[in-house]
Amino acid sequence: MGLDVRHVESIEAVNRNQWNNVVDQSDLSCVYHRYEWLRAVEEGLSHEPKHLVVSKSENPVAVFPNFVTDLGRINRLSSIRPGYGGPVTMTDEEEALELLLDSVAELCTGRILFDEIRTYDQNYVRYHELLEAKGYRPTILTCRFTLDLSRGWETLFSEMDGERRRGIRRGHDSDFEVVEEDLDGRTLEEFYRDYAAVADRVGLPTHPRSFFRELHEFDDRIVVFSLRVDGGTQGRYMYLLDEEQSTLQHLFTAVTEAHFEYHAPELLHEHAIKWGIEEGYDTYELRGSPPDFRNGVFRFKEYFGAETIPLLVYERGHPAPALPVLNAGRTISRRLES
């Protein structure tokens, strides 16, 4: 039987179990590919979905989640934001990929002048030649930081920068506890308040409250840790349980400047790393930063002794000359910010 590809305008047009089965059976998938995350993005953000599904005998064998995102006066098709994406297959790999990559180009009309594949798993490099043949060009816009949890807490702690170790030790001078919170309306509202304050302080855009409310439907893959000192909450971290990559992913931060005196970042990371080890995860993910050692976020995460991993983004212009224009704009922007 041959393969058929179709475009779906909402994840809800696809059977949840069938979609997640493709994700479960793919070696390159991650938690962001899952039906529930895509639904939260659709319902909580304004991004227009343009997903692709390849089927064989009416059973999905490959999927490619995409959202239309703003890029000033023009748009791009992203797989995916927020998160990471790319096409994933469970069988008929080459034929399915050809169908998906050709079909995603057909979705780029009107103001959609680019499409991008934001990869997480480094093994996406196996598609490098095919992607280049289809007109994609790789670039590195960010990097992520990981800890190998199989090495154990004592080894990881010993290899941290001295400042990180001192922060953890000083945090232990206080009477504190780190607790896991229920992902209810109160927790999400309080988390969002501090999350928005942090984003405003560092000049980053925030996702709307509506997106955080939708995360409640994904509560089996989300955990929130809260630092308690003298009965009060002094910072929270939110994590995604990435079973596909056996990774505990640090998702969002709700630690304000007022929480720094309690060494909240260090104590929350310590607790989460130990929790990840106990739960059997292979990797602890500190998420991304600009690939620049001069950047404060880069240095903070590097000082945890984490491995720096470049994140490849494959981009394609529609028409092709649009991509050099995009890159020229990035160069000008970096120069103005430096």
C-alpha positions in Angstrom: 0.0 0.0 0.0 1.2 3.5 -0.8 1.5 6.5 1.6 -0.9 9.4 1.7 -0.2 12.8 3.2 -2.7 15.3 4.5 -2.8 18.7 6.1 -4.8 19.1 9.3 -5.8 22.5 10.7 -6.0 21.4 14.3 -4.4 18.6 16.3 -8.0 17.7 17.4 -8.7 16.6 13.8 -6.3 13.6 14.5 -6.9 10.7 16.8 -4.8 11.3 20.0 -3.7 7.7 20.4 -2.7 7.3 16.8 -0.7 10.5 16.8 1.1 9.7 20.1 1.8 6.2 18.9 3.9 7.6 16.1 5.7 9.8 18.6 6.2 6.8 20.9 7.6 4.7 18.1 10.0 7.3 16.7 13.6 7.5 17.8 13.9 11.2 17.2 10.7 12.4 19.0 10.5 14.4 22.2 7.8 15.5 24.6 7.0 18.6 22.4 5.8 16.3 19.6 3.0 14.9 21.8 -0.6 15.6 21.1 -1.2 17.2 24.5 1.6 19.8 24.1 0.4 20.7 20.6 -3.1 21.1 21.9 -1.9 23.5 24.7 -0.1 25.6 22.0 -3.2 25.7 19.8 -5.6 26.5 22.6 -3.4 28.9 24.6 -1.5 30.8 22.0 -2.5 32.5 18.8 -0.3 30.4 16.5 -2.2 28.9 13.5 -1.6 25.2 13.3 -0.6 23.5 10.0 0.2 20.0 10.9 1.0 17.2 8.4 0.2 13.5 8.8 1.4 10.6 6.6 -0.8 7.5 6.6 -0.6 4.0 5.3 -3.9 2.1 5.0 -5.4 5.0 7.0 -3.0 4.5 9.9 -0.6 7.4 10.7 3.1 6.4 10.2 4.7 9.9 10.3 3.8 13.3 11.6 5.1 16.8 11.3 3.7 19.5 13.6 3.9 23.1 12.5 2.6 26.5 13.6 2.5 29.9 11.8 4.5 32.4 13.9 5.0 36.1 13.4 8.3 37.5 12.2 7.6 41.3 12.0 5.4 42.0 9.0 5.9 38.5 7.6 5.3 35.0 8.9 7.3 31.8 9.2 6.2 28.2 9.6 7.8 26.7 12.7 8.2 23.2 13.9 7.7 24.1 16.6 7.4 27.2 18.9 7.4 27.0 21.8 9.5 23.8 22.0 11.3 21.7 19.4 10.0 19.7 16.5 10.7 18.3 13.1 9.2 15.4 11.2 9.1 12.0 13.0 8.4 8.6 11.4 7.8 5.1 12.6 8.1 3.3 9.2 8.7 4.0 5.5 11.1 6.6 6.6 12.5 8.0 3.3 9.2 8.1 1.4 7.4 9.6 4.4 10.0 12.3 4.8 9.9 13.2 1.1 6.2 13.6 1.3 6.3 15.7 4.5 9.1 18.1 3.3 7.4 18.6 -0.1 4.0 19.1 1.5 5.3 21.7 4.1 6.6 23.8 1.2 3.1 23.9 -0.2 1.8 25.3 3.0 4.1 28.4 2.8 1.9 30.8 0.8 1.0 34.5 1.2 3.0 36.1 4.1 4.7 32.8 5.1 8.1 33.3 3.6 10.1 30.8 5.6 9.8 27.5 7.3 12.1 26.2 10.1 12.8 22.9 11.8 13.9 23.4 15.4 15.6 20.1 16.3 16.2 18.7 19.7 17.8 15.3 19.2 21.2 15.7 17.6 20.5 12.5 15.6 18.4 14.7 13.2 21.8 15.1 11.6 21.0 11.9 9.8 18.6 13.9 7.6 21.1 16.6 6.8 21.8 15.7 3.2 18.1 15.2 2.4 17.2 18.6 4.1 19.9 20.4 2.1 18.7 18.8 -1.1 15.2 20.2 -0.3 16.6 23.7 0.1 17.1 23.9 3.8 20.2 25.5 5.3 21.4 24.8 8.9 22.2 27.5 11.4 22.9 27.7 15.1 20.8 30.3 16.9 20.9 28.8 20.4 22.3 26.0 22.5 21.2 23.8 25.4 22.9 22.5 28.5 22.6 19.0 29.8 23.9 16.9 32.8 24.4 13.2 32.6 22.4 11.9 35.6 23.9 8.4 35.4 27.1 10.0 37.0 25.3 10.6 40.3 24.8 13.7 42.4 28.2 13.6 44.2 30.1 13.6 41.0 27.9 16.2 39.4 28.2 18.5 42.4 32.0 18.1 42.5 32.3 19.3 38.9 30.2 22.4 39.3 31.9 25.8 39.4 32.9 26.9 42.9 30.3 29.7 42.9 27.5 27.2 42.2 28.7 24.9 45.0 28.9 27.8 47.4 25.4 28.9 46.5 24.0 25.4 47.3 25.9 25.2 50.6 24.8 28.7 51.7 21.2 27.8 50.8 21.5 24.9 53.2 22.2 27.3 56.0 18.5 28.2 56.0 15.6 26.0 57.2 14.1 25.1 53.9 12.2 22.4 51.9 11.5 21.9 48.3 8.0 20.4 47.6 6.2 19.3 44.5 3.0 21.3 44.0 -0.3 20.2 42.5 -0.8 21.8 39.0 -4.1 23.5 40.0 -5.4 27.0 39.2 -3.8 28.6 42.2 -0.3 27.2 41.5 -0.5 28.2 37.8 -1.7 31.7 38.6 1.0 32.3 41.3 3.7 30.7 39.0 2.6 33.0 36.1 2.9 36.1 38.3 6.5 35.5 39.1 7.3 34.1 35.7 6.1 37.3 34.0 8.1 39.4 36.4 11.3 37.5 35.6 10.7 37.8 31.8 10.0 41.5 32.2 13.2 42.1 34.2 15.4 40.3 31.6 13.6 41.7 28.6 12.1 38.5 27.3 8.6 38.0 25.8 6.1 36.1 27.9 3.5 33.5 26.9 0.0 34.5 27.9 -1.9 33.2 30.9 -4.1 31.2 28.6 -1.2 29.0 27.6 -0.3 28.2 31.2 -4.0 27.4 32.0 -3.9 24.8 29.1 -0.9 23.1 30.7 -3.2 21.7 33.3 -4.4 19.2 30.6 -0.8 17.9 30.4 -0.3 17.5 34.1 1.0 13.9 33.8 4.1 15.3 32.1 4.6 18.5 34.1 6.0 19.0 37.6 6.4 22.2 39.6 8.9 22.4 42.4 8.5 25.1 45.0 11.2 26.4 47.5 9.7 27.0 51.0 11.5 29.0 53.6 10.0 29.9 56.9 6.6 28.9 55.6 6.7 31.1 52.5 7.3 30.3 48.9 10.6 31.7 47.6 10.6 30.6 44.0 9.4 27.9 41.7 10.6 25.9 38.7 8.4 24.1 36.2 9.7 20.9 34.4 8.6 18.8 31.5 8.9 15.0 31.9 10.4 14.0 28.5 10.0 10.3 28.6 10.8 10.1 24.9 14.3 11.4 25.5 14.5 10.2 29.1 15.1 13.8 30.1 13.9 16.1 32.9 13.5 19.4 31.1 13.6 22.7 32.9 10.7 24.5 31.2 9.9 27.8 33.0 11.4 29.9 35.8 9.4 31.7 38.5 12.4 32.9 40.6 12.4 36.7 41.1 15.3 38.9 42.4 13.6 38.8 45.8 14.2 35.0 45.9 17.9 35.3 45.3 18.8 35.8 49.0 17.5 32.3 49.6 19.7 30.8 46.8 16.5 29.6 45.1 18.0 28.8 41.7 20.7 26.6 43.2 18.4 24.8 45.7 15.7 24.2 43.1 18.2 22.8 40.6 19.8 20.7 43.3 16.4 19.2 44.3 15.4 18.6 40.7 18.7 16.9 39.7 18.4 14.6 42.7 14.7 13.9 41.9 15.6 13.1 38.3 18.3 10.7 39.4 15.8 8.9 41.8 13.2 8.7 39.0 15.6 7.1 36.6 16.0 9.8 34.0 19.2 9.8 31.9 19.6 13.5 31.4 18.9 16.8 33.2 18.1 19.6 30.7 18.8 23.2 31.7 17.3 24.5 28.4 18.7 27.1 26.1 20.7 30.3 25.9 22.3 32.3 23.1 25.6 30.6 22.0 27.7 33.3 23.6 30.0 32.7 26.6 29.7 36.4 27.4 25.9 36.0 28.0 24.9 35.8 31.7 22.4 33.0 31.2 25.1 31.0 29.3 27.6 31.4 32.1 25.1 30.6 34.8 24.2 27.3 33.2 27.7 26.5 32.2 28.8 26.8 35.8 26.6 23.8 36.7 29.2 21.8 34.8 26.7 21.1 32.1 27.6 20.0 28.6 26.9 22.6 25.9 25.1 21.3 22.9 24.4 23.4 19.8 20.8 23.3 18.6 20.5 23.1 14.8 17.8 24.9 13.1 17.1 24.1 9.5 15.6 27.0 7.5 14.2 27.4 4.0 13.0 30.4 2.2 9.8 30.6 0.1 10.9 31.7 -2.4 14.5 30.6 -1.8 16.1 34.2 -1.9 14.0 35.1 1.1 16.4 33.2 3.4 19.5 35.4 2.8 17.4 38.5 3.5 16.4 37.0 6.9 20.0 36.2 7.8 21.1 39.7 6.8 18.4 41.1 9.1 19.8 39.0 12.0 23.3 40.2 11.4 22.2 43.8 11.5 20.2 43.1 14.7 23.2 41.5 16.4 25.4 44.5 15.6 22.8 46.9 17.0 22.6 44.9 20.2 26.3 44.6 20.7 
